[in-house]
Amino acid sequence: MQPSTAHKSSFWRNAFTDNSFLWFHIVGGGTLAKIFHLWIPGEKAVLFVLVIALGWELRELYFTDIKKIYGSHQRFFQNAFGDVVGALFMAVIVSL
């Protein structure tokens, strides 16, 4: 069964369009990758950014009030997906 168009647009909106801190994750991912790339190969720098981004989102999941900030766990996970993708996207660009 195919997801509805409303669900797809909701996911895109929560993950990327309305994600007000996505820019922070993009800048952070690129900056960390560039710093790590000074000492380690690019692939490992990107892997380190992935671990830090996932750790950040896990910290947010367990130590913040998800319902109060995001309204639902679904919206949080969509937002977190956008954050991690944004950080990785810039880390890959910087590490090439």
MOMOTA-V727985 format. One line per field, one symbol per residue. phi: phi as a letter, one per 20 degrees, with the letter a starting at -180 (. if undefined). psi: psi as a letter, one per 30 degrees, with the letter a starting at -180 (. if undefined). burial: b if it has 16 or more other ideal C-beta (glycine too) atoms within 10 Angstrom, else e. A space follows every 50 residues. Layout:
phi=???
psi=???
burial=???
//
This chain:
phi=.efffffffffgfffcfeefdfgfffffffffffffffdcfgfffffffg fffffffffffedcegffednbfffgffffgfffffffgfffffef
psi=kklleeeeeeeeeeeeegjfgeeeeeeeeeeeeeeeffflleeeeeeeee eeeeeeeeeeefgljeeeefeleeeeeeeeeeeeeeeeeeeeeef.
burial=eeeeeeeeebbeebbbeebeebeebbebbbebbeebbeeeeeeebbbbbb ebbeebbeebeeeeebeeebeeeebbbbbbbbbbbbbbebbbebbe
//
